[in-house]
Amino acid sequence: MSISNIKERLLGAITVMDEANAARLWEYLLELSGNRWDSVEEEDPDEVDLNMIQEAESDPDCQIFR
Protein backbone atom coordinates (compact mmCIF):
# COMPACT_ATOMS: atom_id res chain seq x y z
CA MET A 1 0.00 0.00 0.00
CA SER A 2 1.46 3.35 -0.93
CA ILE A 3 0.69 6.73 0.54
CA SER A 4 -0.91 9.26 -1.79
CA ASN A 5 1.07 12.26 -3.00
CA ILE A 6 -1.19 14.62 -1.05
CA LYS A 7 -0.80 12.69 2.21
CA GLU A 8 2.97 12.50 1.70
CA ARG A 9 3.13 16.27 1.20
CA LEU A 10 0.99 16.86 4.30
CA LEU A 11 3.21 14.64 6.44
CA GLY A 12 6.30 16.44 5.17
CA ALA A 13 4.79 19.83 5.95
CA ILE A 14 3.72 18.76 9.43
CA THR A 15 7.17 17.34 10.14
CA VAL A 16 8.88 20.70 9.65
CA MET A 17 6.06 22.79 11.16
CA ASP A 18 6.71 24.65 14.40
CA GLU A 19 4.57 23.86 17.44
CA ALA A 20 2.39 26.98 17.18
CA ASN A 21 1.43 26.27 13.57
CA ALA A 22 0.86 22.61 14.38
CA ALA A 23 -1.56 23.63 17.15
CA ARG A 24 -3.40 25.97 14.77
CA LEU A 25 -3.63 23.21 12.16
CA TRP A 26 -4.99 20.80 14.78
CA GLU A 27 -7.67 23.30 15.81
CA TYR A 28 -8.61 23.75 12.15
CA LEU A 29 -8.88 19.99 11.67
CA LEU A 30 -11.09 19.73 14.73
CA GLU A 31 -13.38 22.41 13.32
CA LEU A 32 -13.38 20.75 9.90
CA SER A 33 -14.37 17.41 11.42
CA GLY A 34 -17.02 18.88 13.69
CA ASN A 35 -14.99 17.69 16.70
CA ARG A 36 -15.99 14.10 15.99
CA TRP A 37 -12.58 12.81 17.16
CA ASP A 38 -14.09 12.20 20.59
CA SER A 39 -16.48 9.64 19.10
CA VAL A 40 -13.68 7.51 17.62
CA GLU A 41 -13.46 4.24 19.51
CA GLU A 42 -10.07 3.14 20.77
CA GLU A 43 -8.90 -0.40 20.16
CA ASP A 44 -6.12 -2.41 21.68
CA PRO A 45 -3.12 -2.74 19.38
CA ASP A 46 -2.92 -5.89 17.31
CA GLU A 47 0.27 -7.85 16.51
CA VAL A 48 1.18 -5.56 13.60
CA ASP A 49 0.77 -2.46 15.78
CA LEU A 50 2.86 -3.98 18.56
CA ASN A 51 5.63 -4.89 16.09
CA MET A 52 5.65 -1.34 14.71
CA ILE A 53 5.87 0.10 18.23
CA GLN A 54 8.72 -2.25 19.12
CA GLU A 55 10.60 -1.35 15.93
CA ALA A 56 10.15 2.38 16.59
CA GLU A 57 11.34 2.03 20.19
CA SER A 58 14.51 0.23 19.08
CA ASP A 59 15.24 2.56 16.14
CA PRO A 60 17.70 5.31 17.14
CA ASP A 61 16.25 7.63 14.48
CA CYS A 62 12.87 7.49 16.23
CA GLN A 63 14.33 8.47 19.60
CA ILE A 64 14.44 12.14 18.56
CA PHE A 65 10.61 12.23 18.79
CA ARG A 66 10.53 11.34 22.47
PDB file with one MODEL, atoms N, CA, C and O in Angstrom:
MODEL        1
ATOM      1  N   MET A   1       0.856  -1.158   0.000  1.00  0.00           N
ATOM      2  CA  MET A   1       0.000   0.000   0.000  1.00  0.00           C
ATOM      3  C   MET A   1       0.912   1.233   0.000  1.00  0.00           C
ATOM      4  O   MET A   1       1.836   1.332   0.808  1.00  0.00           O
ATOM      5  N   SER A   2       0.649   2.143  -0.889  1.00  0.00           N
ATOM      6  CA  SER A   2       1.465   3.353  -0.926  1.00  0.00           C
ATOM      7  C   SER A   2       0.638   4.546  -0.466  1.00  0.00           C
ATOM      8  O   SER A   2      -0.586   4.575  -0.593  1.00  0.00           O
ATOM      9  N   ILE A   3       1.341   5.511   0.065  1.00  0.00           N
ATOM     10  CA  ILE A   3       0.693   6.729   0.542  1.00  0.00           C
ATOM     11  C   ILE A   3       0.475   7.660  -0.652  1.00  0.00           C
ATOM     12  O   ILE A   3       1.323   7.732  -1.542  1.00  0.00           O
ATOM     13  N   SER A   4      -0.628   8.355  -0.677  1.00  0.00           N
ATOM     14  CA  SER A   4      -0.906   9.258  -1.787  1.00  0.00           C
ATOM     15  C   SER A   4       0.037  10.451  -1.746  1.00  0.00           C
ATOM     16  O   SER A   4       0.595  10.776  -0.698  1.00  0.00           O
ATOM     17  N   ASN A   5       0.211  11.097  -2.883  1.00  0.00           N
ATOM     18  CA  ASN A   5       1.075  12.263  -2.998  1.00  0.00           C
ATOM     19  C   ASN A   5       0.629  13.364  -2.040  1.00  0.00           C
ATOM     20  O   ASN A   5       1.461  14.010  -1.404  1.00  0.00           O
ATOM     21  N   ILE A   6      -0.659  13.575  -1.939  1.00  0.00           N
ATOM     22  CA  ILE A   6      -1.189  14.621  -1.048  1.00  0.00           C
ATOM     23  C   ILE A   6      -0.857  14.306   0.407  1.00  0.00           C
ATOM     24  O   ILE A   6      -0.395  15.183   1.138  1.00  0.00           O
ATOM     25  N   LYS A   7      -1.086  13.065   0.834  1.00  0.00           N
ATOM     26  CA  LYS A   7      -0.796  12.693   2.214  1.00  0.00           C
ATOM     27  C   LYS A   7       0.703  12.791   2.493  1.00  0.00           C
ATOM     28  O   LYS A   7       1.104  13.212   3.578  1.00  0.00           O
ATOM     29  N   GLU A   8       1.522  12.411   1.533  1.00  0.00           N
ATOM     30  CA  GLU A   8       2.970  12.503   1.703  1.00  0.00           C
ATOM     31  C   GLU A   8       3.395  13.961   1.872  1.00  0.00           C
ATOM     32  O   GLU A   8       4.243  14.267   2.711  1.00  0.00           O
ATOM     33  N   ARG A   9       2.816  14.847   1.088  1.00  0.00           N
ATOM     34  CA  ARG A   9       3.131  16.271   1.198  1.00  0.00           C
ATOM     35  C   ARG A   9       2.664  16.838   2.537  1.00  0.00           C
ATOM     36  O   ARG A   9       3.359  17.652   3.145  1.00  0.00           O
ATOM     37  N   LEU A  10       1.489  16.408   2.996  1.00  0.00           N
ATOM     38  CA  LEU A  10       0.991  16.859   4.299  1.00  0.00           C
ATOM     39  C   LEU A  10       1.923  16.406   5.426  1.00  0.00           C
ATOM     40  O   LEU A  10       2.272  17.197   6.302  1.00  0.00           O
ATOM     41  N   LEU A  11       2.321  15.143   5.402  1.00  0.00           N
ATOM     42  CA  LEU A  11       3.214  14.639   6.443  1.00  0.00           C
ATOM     43  C   LEU A  11       4.538  15.388   6.442  1.00  0.00           C
ATOM     44  O   LEU A  11       5.078  15.700   7.503  1.00  0.00           O
ATOM     45  N   GLY A  12       5.061  15.676   5.260  1.00  0.00           N
ATOM     46  CA  GLY A  12       6.297  16.435   5.168  1.00  0.00           C
ATOM     47  C   GLY A  12       6.150  17.829   5.745  1.00  0.00           C
ATOM     48  O   GLY A  12       7.034  18.311   6.453  1.00  0.00           O
ATOM     49  N   ALA A  13       5.030  18.479   5.442  1.00  0.00           N
ATOM     50  CA  ALA A  13       4.791  19.835   5.950  1.00  0.00           C
ATOM     51  C   ALA A  13       4.633  19.822   7.466  1.00  0.00           C
ATOM     52  O   ALA A  13       5.151  20.705   8.150  1.00  0.00           O
ATOM     53  N   ILE A  14       3.934  18.842   7.988  1.00  0.00           N
ATOM     54  CA  ILE A  14       3.722  18.758   9.430  1.00  0.00           C
ATOM     55  C   ILE A  14       5.035  18.472  10.148  1.00  0.00           C
ATOM     56  O   ILE A  14       5.260  18.966  11.253  1.00  0.00           O
ATOM     57  N   THR A  15       5.894  17.684   9.531  1.00  0.00           N
ATOM     58  CA  THR A  15       7.175  17.335  10.139  1.00  0.00           C
ATOM     59  C   THR A  15       8.034  18.561  10.403  1.00  0.00           C
ATOM     60  O   THR A  15       8.711  18.633  11.428  1.00  0.00           O
ATOM     61  N   VAL A  16       8.016  19.519   9.497  1.00  0.00           N
ATOM     62  CA  VAL A  16       8.877  20.702   9.653  1.00  0.00           C
ATOM     63  C   VAL A  16       8.140  21.885  10.289  1.00  0.00           C
ATOM     64  O   VAL A  16       8.730  22.949  10.480  1.00  0.00           O
ATOM     65  N   MET A  17       6.883  21.712  10.611  1.00  0.00           N
ATOM     66  CA  MET A  17       6.062  22.790  11.162  1.00  0.00           C
ATOM     67  C   MET A  17       6.440  23.072  12.615  1.00  0.00           C
ATOM     68  O   MET A  17       6.719  22.144  13.374  1.00  0.00           O
ATOM     69  N   ASP A  18       6.449  24.338  13.000  1.00  0.00           N
ATOM     70  CA  ASP A  18       6.706  24.649  14.404  1.00  0.00           C
ATOM     71  C   ASP A  18       5.459  24.324  15.231  1.00  0.00           C
ATOM     72  O   ASP A  18       4.374  24.101  14.693  1.00  0.00           O
ATOM     73  N   GLU A  19       5.644  24.305  16.539  1.00  0.00           N
ATOM     74  CA  GLU A  19       4.572  23.864  17.442  1.00  0.00           C
ATOM     75  C   GLU A  19       3.332  24.752  17.365  1.00  0.00           C
ATOM     76  O   GLU A  19       2.207  24.255  17.424  1.00  0.00           O
ATOM     77  N   ALA A  20       3.531  26.059  17.235  1.00  0.00           N
ATOM     78  CA  ALA A  20       2.392  26.979  17.182  1.00  0.00           C
ATOM     79  C   ALA A  20       1.542  26.729  15.943  1.00  0.00           C
ATOM     80  O   ALA A  20       0.314  26.705  16.028  1.00  0.00           O
ATOM     81  N   ASN A  21       2.185  26.545  14.796  1.00  0.00           N
ATOM     82  CA  ASN A  21       1.431  26.269  13.570  1.00  0.00           C
ATOM     83  C   ASN A  21       0.786  24.893  13.622  1.00  0.00           C
ATOM     84  O   ASN A  21      -0.311  24.703  13.096  1.00  0.00           O
ATOM     85  N   ALA A  22       1.449  23.944  14.243  1.00  0.00           N
ATOM     86  CA  ALA A  22       0.861  22.609  14.384  1.00  0.00           C
ATOM     87  C   ALA A  22      -0.409  22.680  15.230  1.00  0.00           C
ATOM     88  O   ALA A  22      -1.403  22.024  14.917  1.00  0.00           O
ATOM     89  N   ALA A  23      -0.380  23.466  16.291  1.00  0.00           N
ATOM     90  CA  ALA A  23      -1.564  23.625  17.149  1.00  0.00           C
ATOM     91  C   ALA A  23      -2.696  24.291  16.383  1.00  0.00           C
ATOM     92  O   ALA A  23      -3.853  23.894  16.515  1.00  0.00           O
ATOM     93  N   ARG A  24      -2.368  25.307  15.580  1.00  0.00           N
ATOM     94  CA  ARG A  24      -3.400  25.970  14.772  1.00  0.00           C
ATOM     95  C   ARG A  24      -3.990  25.001  13.752  1.00  0.00           C
ATOM     96  O   ARG A  24      -5.202  24.985  13.537  1.00  0.00           O
ATOM     97  N   LEU A  25      -3.139  24.197  13.127  1.00  0.00           N
ATOM     98  CA  LEU A  25      -3.629  23.208  12.162  1.00  0.00           C
ATOM     99  C   LEU A  25      -4.547  22.199  12.846  1.00  0.00           C
ATOM    100  O   LEU A  25      -5.586  21.826  12.300  1.00  0.00           O
ATOM    101  N   TRP A  26      -4.162  21.759  14.042  1.00  0.00           N
ATOM    102  CA  TRP A  26      -4.986  20.796  14.780  1.00  0.00           C
ATOM    103  C   TRP A  26      -6.356  21.386  15.094  1.00  0.00           C
ATOM    104  O   TRP A  26      -7.372  20.709  14.942  1.00  0.00           O
ATOM    105  N   GLU A  27      -6.390  22.636  15.528  1.00  0.00           N
ATOM    106  CA  GLU A  27      -7.669  23.297  15.805  1.00  0.00           C
ATOM    107  C   GLU A  27      -8.518  23.385  14.546  1.00  0.00           C
ATOM    108  O   GLU A  27      -9.731  23.178  14.598  1.00  0.00           O
ATOM    109  N   TYR A  28      -7.891  23.689  13.418  1.00  0.00           N
ATOM    110  CA  TYR A  28      -8.606  23.754  12.148  1.00  0.00           C
ATOM    111  C   TYR A  28      -9.187  22.380  11.789  1.00  0.00           C
ATOM    112  O   TYR A  28     -10.334  22.282  11.354  1.00  0.00           O
ATOM    113  N   LEU A  29      -8.396  21.331  11.974  1.00  0.00           N
ATOM    114  CA  LEU A  29      -8.882  19.987  11.673  1.00  0.00           C
ATOM    115  C   LEU A  29     -10.043  19.591  12.574  1.00  0.00           C
ATOM    116  O   LEU A  29     -10.980  18.922  12.137  1.00  0.00           O
ATOM    117  N   LEU A  30      -9.977  20.006  13.828  1.00  0.00           N
ATOM    118  CA  LEU A  30     -11.089  19.727  14.732  1.00  0.00           C
ATOM    119  C   LEU A  30     -12.363  20.425  14.260  1.00  0.00           C
ATOM    120  O   LEU A  30     -13.445  19.838  14.275  1.00  0.00           O
ATOM    121  N   GLU A  31     -12.223  21.681  13.842  1.00  0.00           N
ATOM    122  CA  GLU A  31     -13.378  22.412  13.319  1.00  0.00           C
ATOM    123  C   GLU A  31     -13.919  21.748  12.053  1.00  0.00           C
ATOM    124  O   GLU A  31     -15.128  21.585  11.890  1.00  0.00           O
ATOM    125  N   LEU A  32     -13.011  21.373  11.172  1.00  0.00           N
ATOM    126  CA  LEU A  32     -13.382  20.753   9.904  1.00  0.00           C
ATOM    127  C   LEU A  32     -14.143  19.446  10.126  1.00  0.00           C
ATOM    128  O   LEU A  32     -15.070  19.123   9.383  1.00  0.00           O
ATOM    129  N   SER A  33     -13.743  18.704  11.147  1.00  0.00           N
ATOM    130  CA  SER A  33     -14.366  17.410  11.417  1.00  0.00           C
ATOM    131  C   SER A  33     -15.581  17.523  12.323  1.00  0.00           C
ATOM    132  O   SER A  33     -16.231  16.519  12.616  1.00  0.00           O
ATOM    133  N   GLY A  34     -15.895  18.729  12.766  1.00  0.00           N
ATOM    134  CA  GLY A  34     -17.019  18.882  13.685  1.00  0.00           C
ATOM    135  C   GLY A  34     -16.721  18.307  15.051  1.00  0.00           C
ATOM    136  O   GLY A  34     -17.636  17.917  15.776  1.00  0.00           O
ATOM    137  N   ASN A  35     -15.434  18.248  15.415  1.00  0.00           N
ATOM    138  CA  ASN A  35     -14.987  17.694  16.704  1.00  0.00           C
ATOM    139  C   ASN A  35     -15.473  16.269  16.927  1.00  0.00           C
ATOM    140  O   ASN A  35     -15.785  15.887  18.055  1.00  0.00           O
ATOM    141  N   ARG A  36     -15.539  15.492  15.870  1.00  0.00           N
ATOM    142  CA  ARG A  36     -15.986  14.101  15.986  1.00  0.00           C
ATOM    143  C   ARG A  36     -14.884  13.161  16.449  1.00  0.00           C
ATOM    144  O   ARG A  36     -15.120  11.959  16.566  1.00  0.00           O
ATOM    145  N   TRP A  37     -13.680  13.677  16.716  1.00  0.00           N
ATOM    146  CA  TRP A  37     -12.584  12.815  17.156  1.00  0.00           C
ATOM    147  C   TRP A  37     -12.931  12.137  18.472  1.00  0.00           C
ATOM    148  O   TRP A  37     -12.468  11.027  18.735  1.00  0.00           O
ATOM    149  N   ASP A  38     -13.733  12.785  19.300  1.00  0.00           N
ATOM    150  CA  ASP A  38     -14.086  12.198  20.588  1.00  0.00           C
ATOM    151  C   ASP A  38     -14.946  10.950  20.437  1.00  0.00           C
ATOM    152  O   ASP A  38     -15.007  10.129  21.351  1.00  0.00           O
ATOM    153  N   SER A  39     -15.608  10.798  19.300  1.00  0.00           N
ATOM    154  CA  SER A  39     -16.476   9.645  19.102  1.00  0.00           C
ATOM    155  C   SER A  39     -15.745   8.450  18.489  1.00  0.00           C
ATOM    156  O   SER A  39     -16.343   7.392  18.293  1.00  0.00           O
ATOM    157  N   VAL A  40     -14.454   8.613  18.186  1.00  0.00           N
ATOM    158  CA  VAL A  40     -13.684   7.506  17.619  1.00  0.00           C
ATOM    159  C   VAL A  40     -13.360   6.523  18.736  1.00  0.00           C
ATOM    160  O   VAL A  40     -12.816   6.897  19.775  1.00  0.00           O
ATOM    161  N   GLU A  41     -13.704   5.261  18.503  1.00  0.00           N
ATOM    162  CA  GLU A  41     -13.460   4.238  19.510  1.00  0.00           C
ATOM    163  C   GLU A  41     -11.993   3.817  19.491  1.00  0.00           C
ATOM    164  O   GLU A  41     -11.393   3.673  18.426  1.00  0.00           O
ATOM    165  N   GLU A  42     -11.430   3.625  20.666  1.00  0.00           N
ATOM    166  CA  GLU A  42     -10.069   3.135  20.770  1.00  0.00           C
ATOM    167  C   GLU A  42     -10.086   1.620  20.782  1.00  0.00           C
ATOM    168  O   GLU A  42     -11.000   0.992  21.315  1.00  0.00           O
ATOM    169  N   GLU A  43      -9.042   1.043  20.175  1.00  0.00           N
ATOM    170  CA  GLU A  43      -8.900  -0.404  20.157  1.00  0.00           C
ATOM    171  C   GLU A  43      -7.524  -0.755  20.683  1.00  0.00           C
ATOM    172  O   GLU A  43      -6.580   0.027  20.568  1.00  0.00           O
ATOM    173  N   ASP A  44      -7.423  -1.933  21.257  1.00  0.00           N
ATOM    174  CA  ASP A  44      -6.115  -2.412  21.681  1.00  0.00           C
ATOM    175  C   ASP A  44      -5.275  -2.701  20.442  1.00  0.00           C
ATOM    176  O   ASP A  44      -5.804  -3.117  19.412  1.00  0.00           O
ATOM    177  N   PRO A  45      -3.973  -2.481  20.541  1.00  0.00           N
ATOM    178  CA  PRO A  45      -3.117  -2.738  19.383  1.00  0.00           C
ATOM    179  C   PRO A  45      -3.073  -4.222  19.046  1.00  0.00           C
ATOM    180  O   PRO A  45      -3.068  -5.081  19.928  1.00  0.00           O
ATOM    181  N   ASP A  46      -3.040  -4.501  17.733  1.00  0.00           N
ATOM    182  CA  ASP A  46      -2.916  -5.890  17.310  1.00  0.00           C
ATOM    183  C   ASP A  46      -1.431  -6.218  17.145  1.00  0.00           C
ATOM    184  O   ASP A  46      -0.577  -5.397  17.478  1.00  0.00           O
ATOM    185  N   GLU A  47      -1.122  -7.395  16.641  1.00  0.00           N
ATOM    186  CA  GLU A  47       0.267  -7.846  16.514  1.00  0.00           C
ATOM    187  C   GLU A  47       1.079  -6.923  15.605  1.00  0.00           C
ATOM    188  O   GLU A  47       2.240  -6.638  15.897  1.00  0.00           O
ATOM    189  N   VAL A  48       0.488  -6.458  14.519  1.00  0.00           N
ATOM    190  CA  VAL A  48       1.185  -5.558  13.597  1.00  0.00           C
ATOM    191  C   VAL A  48       1.511  -4.247  14.302  1.00  0.00           C
ATOM    192  O   VAL A  48       2.627  -3.741  14.186  1.00  0.00           O
ATOM    193  N   ASP A  49       0.545  -3.695  15.031  1.00  0.00           N
ATOM    194  CA  ASP A  49       0.773  -2.457  15.781  1.00  0.00           C
ATOM    195  C   ASP A  49       1.891  -2.630  16.799  1.00  0.00           C
ATOM    196  O   ASP A  49       2.774  -1.780  16.911  1.00  0.00           O
ATOM    197  N   LEU A  50       1.850  -3.731  17.539  1.00  0.00           N
ATOM    198  CA  LEU A  50       2.860  -3.977  18.560  1.00  0.00           C
ATOM    199  C   LEU A  50       4.251  -4.112  17.947  1.00  0.00           C
ATOM    200  O   LEU A  50       5.230  -3.632  18.519  1.00  0.00           O
ATOM    201  N   ASN A  51       4.345  -4.767  16.779  1.00  0.00           N
ATOM    202  CA  ASN A  51       5.633  -4.886  16.088  1.00  0.00           C
ATOM    203  C   ASN A  51       6.145  -3.520  15.649  1.00  0.00           C
ATOM    204  O   ASN A  51       7.335  -3.232  15.770  1.00  0.00           O
ATOM    205  N   MET A  52       5.248  -2.679  15.140  1.00  0.00           N
ATOM    206  CA  MET A  52       5.647  -1.336  14.712  1.00  0.00           C
ATOM    207  C   MET A  52       6.138  -0.518  15.894  1.00  0.00           C
ATOM    208  O   MET A  52       7.125   0.207  15.776  1.00  0.00           O
ATOM    209  N   ILE A  53       5.467  -0.624  17.025  1.00  0.00           N
ATOM    210  CA  ILE A  53       5.870   0.098  18.230  1.00  0.00           C
ATOM    211  C   ILE A  53       7.246  -0.383  18.690  1.00  0.00           C
ATOM    212  O   ILE A  53       8.110   0.424  19.032  1.00  0.00           O
ATOM    213  N   GLN A  54       7.439  -1.688  18.694  1.00  0.00           N
ATOM    214  CA  GLN A  54       8.724  -2.252  19.124  1.00  0.00           C
ATOM    215  C   GLN A  54       9.852  -1.798  18.192  1.00  0.00           C
ATOM    216  O   GLN A  54      10.937  -1.450  18.657  1.00  0.00           O
ATOM    217  N   GLU A  55       9.599  -1.801  16.880  1.00  0.00           N
ATOM    218  CA  GLU A  55      10.604  -1.345  15.930  1.00  0.00           C
ATOM    219  C   GLU A  55      10.934   0.130  16.145  1.00  0.00           C
ATOM    220  O   GLU A  55      12.101   0.519  16.100  1.00  0.00           O
ATOM    221  N   ALA A  56       9.921   0.944  16.375  1.00  0.00           N
ATOM    222  CA  ALA A  56      10.146   2.378  16.594  1.00  0.00           C
ATOM    223  C   ALA A  56      10.933   2.616  17.880  1.00  0.00           C
ATOM    224  O   ALA A  56      11.803   3.486  17.923  1.00  0.00           O
ATOM    225  N   GLU A  57      10.632   1.854  18.920  1.00  0.00           N
ATOM    226  CA  GLU A  57      11.336   2.030  20.186  1.00  0.00           C
ATOM    227  C   GLU A  57      12.798   1.619  20.101  1.00  0.00           C
ATOM    228  O   GLU A  57      13.628   2.137  20.847  1.00  0.00           O
ATOM    229  N   SER A  58      13.128   0.693  19.201  1.00  0.00           N
ATOM    230  CA  SER A  58      14.511   0.231  19.083  1.00  0.00           C
ATOM    231  C   SER A  58      15.273   0.947  17.967  1.00  0.00           C
ATOM    232  O   SER A  58      16.463   0.698  17.776  1.00  0.00           O
ATOM    233  N   ASP A  59      14.603   1.830  17.230  1.00  0.00           N
ATOM    234  CA  ASP A  59      15.241   2.558  16.135  1.00  0.00           C
ATOM    235  C   ASP A  59      15.791   3.885  16.668  1.00  0.00           C
ATOM    236  O   ASP A  59      15.024   4.730  17.127  1.00  0.00           O
ATOM    237  N   PRO A  60      17.118   4.073  16.611  1.00  0.00           N
ATOM    238  CA  PRO A  60      17.703   5.311  17.140  1.00  0.00           C
ATOM    239  C   PRO A  60      17.165   6.564  16.443  1.00  0.00           C
ATOM    240  O   PRO A  60      17.093   7.624  17.066  1.00  0.00           O
ATOM    241  N   ASP A  61      16.794   6.466  15.186  1.00  0.00           N
ATOM    242  CA  ASP A  61      16.251   7.628  14.475  1.00  0.00           C
ATOM    243  C   ASP A  61      14.906   8.059  15.045  1.00  0.00           C
ATOM    244  O   ASP A  61      14.538   9.227  14.922  1.00  0.00           O
ATOM    245  N   CYS A  62      14.175   7.158  15.657  1.00  0.00           N
ATOM    246  CA  CYS A  62      12.871   7.495  16.230  1.00  0.00           C
ATOM    247  C   CYS A  62      12.998   8.096  17.616  1.00  0.00           C
ATOM    248  O   CYS A  62      12.035   8.673  18.122  1.00  0.00           O
ATOM    249  N   GLN A  63      14.143   7.978  18.235  1.00  0.00           N
ATOM    250  CA  GLN A  63      14.326   8.475  19.601  1.00  0.00           C
ATOM    251  C   GLN A  63      14.247   9.990  19.667  1.00  0.00           C
ATOM    252  O   GLN A  63      13.970  10.541  20.733  1.00  0.00           O
ATOM    253  N   ILE A  64      14.483  10.679  18.553  1.00  0.00           N
ATOM    254  CA  ILE A  64      14.439  12.138  18.565  1.00  0.00           C
ATOM    255  C   ILE A  64      13.021  12.662  18.801  1.00  0.00           C
ATOM    256  O   ILE A  64      12.847  13.832  19.143  1.00  0.00           O
ATOM    257  N   PHE A  65      12.009  11.815  18.623  1.00  0.00           N
ATOM    258  CA  PHE A  65      10.614  12.235  18.792  1.00  0.00           C
ATOM    259  C   PHE A  65      10.128  12.066  20.215  1.00  0.00           C
ATOM    260  O   PHE A  65       8.981  12.402  20.511  1.00  0.00           O
ATOM    261  N   ARG A  66      10.943  11.569  21.085  1.00  0.00           N
ATOM    262  CA  ARG A  66      10.530  11.344  22.470  1.00  0.00           C
ATOM    263  C   ARG A  66      10.691  12.554  23.287  1.00  0.00           C
ATOM    264  O   ARG A  66      10.389  12.538  24.480  1.00  0.00           O
TER     265      ARG A  66
ENDMDL
END
